[in-house]
Amino acid sequence: MGEFETFDAVVVGGGPAGATAAEDLARAGRSVLLLDKAGRIKPCGGAIPPRLIRDFAIPDELIVARVTSARMFAPSHKAVDMPIDGGYVGMVDRDVFDEWLRRRAEQSGAVRRCGRFVRVDRDRDGCAIVVYRPKTDAGEAAALEPEHRVRARSVIGADGALSAVAQQCVPKAGRVPYVFAYHEIIETPRHSSAEFSPRRADIYYQGQLSPDFYAWVFPHGDKTSVGVGSAQKGFSLKTAVGALRRQSGLDVSETVRREGAPIPLRPLRRWDNGRDVVLAGDAAGVVAPASGEGIYYAMFGGRLAAEAVEEFLATGRARALAGARKRFMREHGMVFRVLGLMQYFWYRNDKRRERFVTICRDKDVQRLTWDAYMNKRLVRAKPAAHARIFFKDLAHLLGFVPP
């Protein structure tokens, strides 16, 4: 029992969820190992709402752009602008942002190591033994590198959509649908144009760019993310991004890097193993349907995982780990259900996408959409506006209103 280094918690994965969980537990005085594969950058639009900035104390220097409006493009190329009255959405570069979160966790007391998770074993007492392979100086996980082992009183799996921790330790979690996202980070044009503005997020609901999701152009200061998502097998994401760059006048901009990854669109049915493991972030499936937004939900889920682990460590009651999912769904479950229905109804074909963009012209829709997004809550204080939106949606869905 004494042969292995022992931690109160081993956090597998150093993205926003894992780094947040590691920081919170370290600040609470727990011994934490943050195990991360260095150099991995998730394809992401990089949008963070004001609530995230407030709740997680994000400094201004990490915000590389402030988006003050969105422009929605219909299949007919009709455009609808949705200005943000008196506010903005912050944009971050994930390579810089994620590394800053990991450093903050380390400064809070977490031990940070680069390596690839292999498996969880058990010692004679049933305690988790986390097995991993450290990275070489070149940054690659060496196949012949000896396995390292640490003893963990608890494990947080925050290792992404195809989580190895979830697959091994929470096999009854269930399967979720995935959107495969691909984007190209390019140099931002020096000047605004009719096709591009450094303070506007452009979202394309066009079947040729994505048959079941959407495409985007998100400004990041001196860089811009041009991407697309789709769950349809055989659909060429790279071809779609190339078409989007030509369509938006960004095909002449220099490409900095290319990234792709699966993004889950439904929370797993279970996040813990009933013993000593709990999931967070993409590993738990907390990416919003319809929008694909995940940074806020990942960090909030990481915080809830840390709270659940803290309660488990303090009391020894394994059922405390299930509290992370219960609290998340109590706070955001309705939003996920609404967005899931929206994606199901409005993203099915170009006729419906055309009507969806038309609905976005409505000032009630714009106000409630931005309020829900910026503050991460459904607005219940305006029943008349909700009623108007419901009947407008129904009229558009049934075809009573021309697109």
Secondary structure in CASP SS format (residue, H / E / C, confidence):
PFRMAT SS
TARGET T0000
AUTHOR 0000-0000-0000
METHOD secondary structure of the structure
MODEL  1
M C 1.00
G C 1.00
E C 1.00
F C 1.00
E E 1.00
T E 1.00
F E 1.00
D C 1.00
A E 1.00
V E 1.00
V E 1.00
V E 1.00
G C 1.00
G C 1.00
G C 1.00
P H 1.00
A H 1.00
G H 1.00
A H 1.00
T H 1.00
A H 1.00
A H 1.00
E H 1.00
D H 1.00
L H 1.00
A H 1.00
R H 1.00
A C 1.00
G C 1.00
R C 1.00
S C 1.00
V E 1.00
L E 1.00
L E 1.00
L E 1.00
D E 1.00
K C 1.00
A C 1.00
G C 1.00
R C 1.00
I C 1.00
K C 1.00
P C 1.00
C C 1.00
G C 1.00
G C 1.00
A E 1.00
I E 1.00
P C 1.00
P H 1.00
R H 1.00
L H 1.00
I H 1.00
R H 1.00
D H 1.00
F C 1.00
A C 1.00
I C 1.00
P C 1.00
D H 1.00
E H 1.00
L H 1.00
I C 1.00
V C 1.00
A E 1.00
R E 1.00
V E 1.00
T C 1.00
S E 1.00
A E 1.00
R E 1.00
M E 1.00
F E 1.00
A C 1.00
P C 1.00
S C 1.00
H C 1.00
K C 1.00
A E 1.00
V E 1.00
D E 1.00
M E 1.00
P E 1.00
I C 1.00
D C 1.00
G C 1.00
G C 1.00
Y C 1.00
V E 1.00
G E 1.00
M E 1.00
V C 1.00
D C 1.00
R H 1.00
D H 1.00
V H 1.00
F H 1.00
D H 1.00
E H 1.00
W H 1.00
L H 1.00
R H 1.00
R H 1.00
R H 1.00
A H 1.00
E H 1.00
Q H 1.00
S C 1.00
G C 1.00
A C 1.00
V E 1.00
R E 1.00
R E 1.00
C E 1.00
G E 1.00
R E 1.00
F E 1.00
V E 1.00
R E 1.00
V E 1.00
D E 1.00
R E 1.00
D C 1.00
R C 1.00
D C 1.00
G C 1.00
C C 1.00
A E 1.00
I E 1.00
V E 1.00
V E 1.00
Y E 1.00
R E 1.00
P E 1.00
K E 1.00
T C 1.00
D C 1.00
A C 1.00
G C 1.00
E C 1.00
A E 1.00
A C 1.00
A C 1.00
L C 1.00
E C 1.00
P C 1.00
E C 1.00
H E 1.00
R E 1.00
V E 1.00
R E 1.00
A E 1.00
R C 1.00
S C 1.00
V E 1.00
I E 1.00
G E 1.00
A C 1.00
D C 1.00
G C 1.00
A C 1.00
L C 1.00
S C 1.00
A H 1.00
V H 1.00
A H 1.00
Q H 1.00
Q H 1.00
C H 1.00
V C 1.00
P H 1.00
K H 1.00
A H 1.00
G C 1.00
R C 1.00
V C 1.00
P C 1.00
Y E 1.00
V E 1.00
F E 1.00
A E 1.00
Y E 1.00
H E 1.00
E E 1.00
I E 1.00
I E 1.00
E E 1.00
T C 1.00
P C 1.00
R C 1.00
H C 1.00
S C 1.00
S C 1.00
A C 1.00
E C 1.00
F C 1.00
S C 1.00
P C 1.00
R C 1.00
R E 1.00
A E 1.00
D E 1.00
I E 1.00
Y E 1.00
Y C 1.00
Q C 1.00
G C 1.00
Q C 1.00
L C 1.00
S C 1.00
P C 1.00
D C 1.00
F C 1.00
Y C 1.00
A E 1.00
W E 1.00
V E 1.00
F E 1.00
P E 1.00
H E 1.00
G C 1.00
D C 1.00
K E 1.00
T E 1.00
S E 1.00
V E 1.00
G E 1.00
V E 1.00
G E 1.00
S E 1.00
A C 1.00
Q C 1.00
K C 1.00
G C 1.00
F C 1.00
S C 1.00
L H 1.00
K H 1.00
T H 1.00
A H 1.00
V H 1.00
G H 1.00
A H 1.00
L H 1.00
R H 1.00
R H 1.00
Q H 1.00
S C 1.00
G C 1.00
L C 1.00
D C 1.00
V C 1.00
S C 1.00
E C 1.00
T E 1.00
V E 1.00
R E 1.00
R E 1.00
E E 1.00
G E 1.00
A E 1.00
P E 1.00
I E 1.00
P E 1.00
L C 1.00
R C 1.00
P C 1.00
L C 1.00
R C 1.00
R C 1.00
W C 1.00
D E 1.00
N C 1.00
G C 1.00
R C 1.00
D C 1.00
V E 1.00
V E 1.00
L E 1.00
A C 1.00
G H 1.00
D H 1.00
A H 1.00
A H 1.00
G C 1.00
V C 1.00
V C 1.00
A C 1.00
P C 1.00
A C 1.00
S C 1.00
G C 1.00
E C 1.00
G C 1.00
I H 1.00
Y H 1.00
Y H 1.00
A H 1.00
M H 1.00
F H 1.00
G H 1.00
G H 1.00
R H 1.00
L H 1.00
A H 1.00
A H 1.00
E H 1.00
A H 1.00
V H 1.00
E H 1.00
E H 1.00
F H 1.00
L H 1.00
A H 1.00
T H 1.00
G C 1.00
R C 1.00
A H 1.00
R H 1.00
A H 1.00
L H 1.00
A H 1.00
G H 1.00
A H 1.00
R H 1.00
K H 1.00
R H 1.00
F H 1.00
M H 1.00
R H 1.00
E H 1.00
H H 1.00
G H 1.00
M H 1.00
V H 1.00
F H 1.00
R H 1.00
V H 1.00
L H 1.00
G H 1.00
L H 1.00
M H 1.00
Q H 1.00
Y H 1.00
F H 1.00
W H 1.00
Y C 1.00
R C 1.00
N C 1.00
D H 1.00
K H 1.00
R H 1.00
R H 1.00
E H 1.00
R H 1.00
F H 1.00
V H 1.00
T H 1.00
I H 1.00
C C 1.00
R C 1.00
D C 1.00
K H 1.00
D H 1.00
V H 1.00
Q H 1.00
R H 1.00
L H 1.00
T H 1.00
W H 1.00
D H 1.00
A H 1.00
Y H 1.00
M H 1.00
N H 1.00
K C 1.00
R C 1.00
L C 1.00
V C 1.00
R C 1.00
A C 1.00
K C 1.00
P H 1.00
A H 1.00
A H 1.00
H H 1.00
A H 1.00
R H 1.00
I H 1.00
F H 1.00
F H 1.00
K H 1.00
D H 1.00
L H 1.00
A H 1.00
H H 1.00
L H 1.00
L C 1.00
G C 1.00
F C 1.00
V C 1.00
P C 1.00
P C 1.00
END
